[in-house]
């Protein structure tokens, strides 16, 4: 174990709302970094085709007018991740999101926390 910890997530975003998602992600990145995250990365699908058994599009039940977002946040450790995520959830910049129109369907988002196994 290298000591770092990563939260990864995948979600569908309507292509018509991609600019709004980008703005939200930029703001989120600032918030997470302000609280101590080491890195915050958001990627939009460019080459993700449906697979025979599973794939990014299938995992989020992608609709024709949507794209897949693949993202991760890097932390120094699991303990730091827990501390930072708790602080982020109390941050007023994040609390304001609950008053906005949703940019994506959170029910089709999936995520998890991972110990770093290899970093090259």
C-alpha positions in Angstrom: 0.0 0.0 0.0 1.3 3.4 -1.0 -0.6 5.3 1.6 -2.9 7.2 -0.8 -6.6 6.7 -1.1 -8.9 7.4 -4.0 -12.6 7.9 -4.3 -13.8 7.0 -7.8 -17.1 7.6 -9.4 -19.0 7.2 -12.7 -22.2 8.9 -13.7 -24.4 9.9 -16.7 -24.8 13.5 -17.6 -27.2 14.9 -20.3 -25.0 16.2 -23.1 -27.1 19.4 -23.0 -26.0 20.0 -19.4 -22.3 19.2 -19.9 -21.3 22.9 -19.6 -23.3 23.2 -16.3 -21.7 20.0 -15.1 -18.2 21.3 -16.0 -18.9 24.5 -14.0 -20.2 22.4 -11.0 -17.1 20.1 -11.2 -14.7 23.1 -11.3 -16.4 24.4 -8.1 -16.4 21.0 -6.5 -12.7 20.6 -7.3 -11.9 23.9 -5.5 -13.9 22.8 -2.5 -12.3 19.4 -2.2 -8.8 20.9 -2.7 -9.5 23.7 -0.2 -10.2 21.0 2.4 -7.1 19.0 1.6 -7.7 16.6 -1.3 -4.5 16.1 -3.3 -6.1 15.9 -6.7 -9.6 16.2 -8.2 -10.1 14.9 -11.8 -13.3 14.8 -14.0 -13.2 13.1 -17.4 -15.9 13.0 -20.1 -16.3 9.8 -22.2 -14.6 9.9 -25.6 -14.2 6.2 -26.4 -16.6 4.1 -24.3 -18.7 1.7 -26.3 -21.4 -0.7 -24.9 -19.8 -4.1 -24.2 -21.0 -7.6 -24.5 -21.5 -8.1 -20.7 -20.7 -4.8 -19.1 -19.3 -1.3 -19.9 -19.5 2.3 -18.6 -22.6 3.0 -20.7 -24.4 -0.1 -19.4 -23.3 0.5 -15.8 -25.1 3.9 -15.7 -28.0 2.9 -18.1 -26.9 5.6 -20.5 -29.6 7.3 -22.5 -29.0 8.4 -26.1 -28.8 12.1 -25.1 -26.2 11.5 -22.3 -22.5 11.0 -21.9 -20.5 9.2 -19.2 -18.3 11.0 -16.6 -15.5 9.1 -14.9 -13.9 10.9 -12.0 -11.6 10.5 -9.0 -10.4 12.4 -6.0 -7.0 11.6 -4.4 -6.4 11.8 -0.7 -3.3 11.1 1.5 -5.1 8.3 3.4 -8.6 6.8 4.2 -8.6 8.9 7.4 -7.9 12.1 5.4 -10.6 11.1 2.9 -13.2 10.7 5.7 -12.2 14.0 7.4 -12.2 15.9 4.1 -15.5 14.5 2.8 -17.1 15.4 6.2 -15.8 19.0 5.9 -16.9 19.2 2.3 -20.5 18.2 3.1 -20.6 21.0 5.7 -19.2 23.6 3.2 -21.7 26.2 2.3 -20.6 26.1 -1.4 -21.7 22.4 -1.5 -24.9 22.9 0.6 -26.1 25.5 -2.0 -26.2 22.7 -4.6 -29.3 21.2 -2.9 -31.2 24.4 -4.0 -30.2 24.1 -7.6 -31.7 22.1 -10.4 -29.9 18.7 -10.6 -27.3 18.5 -13.4 -27.3 14.7 -13.5 -29.3 11.7 -12.3 -27.7 10.7 -9.0 -29.6 7.4 -8.9 -27.5 6.1 -11.7 -24.2 7.2 -10.3 -21.9 4.7 -8.6 -18.8 5.2 -6.6 -16.4 3.7 -4.1 -13.2 4.2 -2.1 -9.9 2.5 -3.1 -6.5 2.0 -1.6 -3.8 2.8 -4.2 -2.2 -0.5 -5.2 0.3 0.7 -7.9 1.3 4.2 -8.9 3.7 4.4 -11.8 
